[in-house]
Amino acid sequence: MSTEIYRSRPTTKPDNDAAEALMTDTGDAEERLPVMLMPGEGRTYAMGDLSAVFKADGAETSGQYSISEWWLDPHTKGPGPHSHPEDDVFYVLAGTMSLLVGSDWIDAGAGAFVLVPGNVTHSFENRGAEPAGMLNISAPGNVEARMPGIAHWFRERSAADSRA
């Protein structure tokens, strides 16, 4: 099965009446508190040449999604090819992030958006000479529950294995 990478999406005009109804529908929403963080704030996981800053996860989102920033020093590999049931959305904040989606690598500059459906093999790394960062949204959430083990793995890998 090949993975197609869409560089744009079809545009359709939304039904304004339906959009307005969605904006005001309160349904059976669970009571949650707003989360407001300033730049650099969040729960930080230092992992050598990269770091993750979790903005919201688990309890803050009722497990619906996880939002984190991932920052990689120049010439730093990410996790390596892997897959999981959750969808991953990546939005590049700075620099150029190389992203593996299926069997294709793309170089994504600041402002690039990539959606990786669940169970599709993916990875990321910074092959450039400048730091690179991206926002990651995983749905459903609770990714942070796995972060202590993930952070330990990154800190324990060799310098040679972390170079891109």
C-alpha positions as CSV (number, residue, x, y, z in Angstrom):
1,M,0.0,0.0,0.0
2,S,1.5,3.3,-0.9
3,T,1.0,6.5,1.1
4,E,0.1,9.6,-0.9
5,I,1.2,12.9,0.4
6,Y,-1.2,15.7,-0.3
7,R,0.4,19.0,-0.7
8,S,-2.9,20.8,-0.7
9,R,-6.5,20.0,0.1
10,P,-9.7,20.5,-1.9
11,T,-11.5,23.7,-0.9
12,T,-15.2,23.7,-0.4
13,K,-17.3,26.5,1.1
14,P,-18.9,25.5,4.4
15,D,-22.6,25.6,5.0
16,N,-22.9,28.8,7.2
17,D,-26.0,27.7,9.0
18,A,-24.4,24.4,9.9
19,A,-21.2,26.2,11.0
20,E,-23.1,28.6,13.2
21,A,-25.0,25.7,14.8
22,L,-21.7,24.0,15.6
23,M,-20.2,27.1,17.1
24,T,-23.1,27.4,19.7
25,D,-23.8,23.7,20.4
26,T,-22.9,23.0,24.0
27,G,-24.0,19.4,24.0
28,D,-22.9,17.4,27.0
29,A,-19.4,19.0,27.2
30,E,-17.4,18.0,30.2
31,E,-16.4,20.9,32.4
32,R,-12.7,21.7,31.9
33,L,-10.6,24.6,32.8
34,P,-8.9,26.8,30.1
35,V,-5.1,26.4,29.7
36,M,-3.1,29.6,29.0
37,L,0.6,29.3,28.7
38,M,3.2,31.9,27.7
39,P,6.1,31.2,25.3
40,G,8.4,28.5,26.7
41,E,5.9,27.4,29.4
42,G,4.6,23.9,29.7
43,R,5.9,20.5,31.0
44,T,9.4,20.1,29.5
45,Y,11.2,16.9,28.8
46,A,14.9,17.4,28.1
47,M,16.3,14.6,26.0
48,G,19.9,15.6,25.0
49,D,19.8,17.2,21.6
50,L,16.0,17.6,21.5
51,S,13.3,18.5,23.9
52,A,9.5,18.3,24.1
53,V,7.3,20.8,25.9
54,F,3.8,19.6,26.6
55,K,1.1,22.3,26.5
56,A,-2.0,20.1,27.1
57,D,-2.6,16.4,27.4
58,G,-4.8,13.9,29.2
59,A,-6.6,15.7,31.9
60,E,-6.6,19.1,30.2
61,T,-8.2,17.6,27.0
62,S,-10.3,14.8,28.5
63,G,-7.9,12.5,26.6
64,Q,-9.1,13.8,23.2
65,Y,-5.8,15.2,22.0
66,S,-2.2,16.0,23.1
67,I,-0.4,19.2,22.1
68,S,3.4,19.5,22.4
69,E,6.3,21.4,20.9
70,W,9.3,19.4,19.8
71,W,12.7,21.2,19.3
72,L,15.7,19.6,17.7
73,D,19.2,20.9,17.6
74,P,21.0,20.9,14.2
75,H,21.7,17.5,12.7
76,T,19.6,15.6,15.3
77,K,17.5,12.5,14.6
78,G,14.1,12.1,16.1
79,P,12.6,8.7,17.1
80,G,13.2,6.7,14.0
81,P,10.5,5.1,11.9
82,H,7.5,4.0,14.0
83,S,3.7,3.9,14.0
84,H,0.9,4.0,16.5
85,P,-2.9,4.1,16.4
86,E,-3.1,7.9,17.1
87,D,-3.2,10.5,14.3
88,D,-0.2,12.9,14.4
89,V,-0.4,16.5,13.1
90,F,2.9,18.4,12.7
91,Y,3.1,22.1,12.1
92,V,6.7,23.4,11.6
93,L,7.4,26.5,13.8
94,A,11.0,27.2,12.9
95,G,13.8,25.9,10.7
96,T,13.3,22.9,8.4
97,M,12.1,19.6,9.7
98,S,12.6,16.4,7.6
99,L,9.5,14.2,8.0
100,L,9.1,10.6,7.0
101,V,5.5,9.8,6.0
102,G,5.1,6.2,4.8
103,S,8.2,5.7,2.7
104,D,8.6,9.3,1.6
105,W,10.8,11.9,3.3
106,I,9.9,15.6,2.8
107,D,11.7,18.7,4.0
108,A,9.1,20.9,5.7
109,G,10.0,24.5,6.4
110,A,8.3,26.9,8.8
111,G,4.6,27.0,8.3
112,A,4.4,23.5,6.7
113,F,1.5,21.2,7.9
114,V,1.6,17.4,7.8
115,L,-1.2,15.1,8.9
116,V,-0.1,11.5,9.5
117,P,-3.1,9.1,9.9
118,G,-2.9,6.5,12.7
119,N,-0.9,3.4,11.9
120,V,1.2,5.1,9.1
121,T,4.9,4.8,9.6
122,H,6.5,8.2,10.3
123,S,9.5,9.9,11.8
124,F,11.2,13.3,12.0
125,E,14.7,14.8,12.2
126,N,16.5,18.0,11.8
127,R,19.1,17.6,9.0
128,G,19.8,21.3,8.9
129,A,22.4,23.6,10.4
130,E,19.9,25.6,12.5
131,P,17.6,24.5,15.3
132,A,14.1,23.4,14.2
133,G,10.9,23.1,16.0
134,M,7.3,21.9,15.4
135,L,4.0,21.7,17.1
136,N,2.6,18.2,17.4
137,I,-1.0,17.3,18.0
138,S,-1.8,13.7,18.6
139,A,-5.4,12.4,18.7
140,P,-6.6,10.9,20.8
141,G,-4.4,12.2,23.6
142,N,-2.5,10.9,26.6
143,V,0.9,10.8,24.9
144,E,2.5,12.4,27.9
145,A,1.9,9.3,30.0
146,R,4.6,7.6,27.8
147,M,7.1,10.5,28.0
148,P,9.2,9.3,30.9
149,G,10.1,6.1,29.0
150,I,10.5,8.0,25.7
151,A,12.7,10.7,27.3
152,H,14.9,7.9,28.9
153,W,15.3,6.2,25.5
154,F,16.5,9.5,23.8
155,R,18.9,10.3,26.7
156,E,20.4,6.8,26.6
157,R,21.0,6.6,22.8
158,S,24.6,7.1,21.6
159,A,25.8,10.3,20.1
160,A,26.3,8.5,16.8
161,D,22.7,7.3,16.8
162,S,21.4,10.8,17.4
163,R,23.2,12.5,14.5
164,A,21.3,13.2,11.3
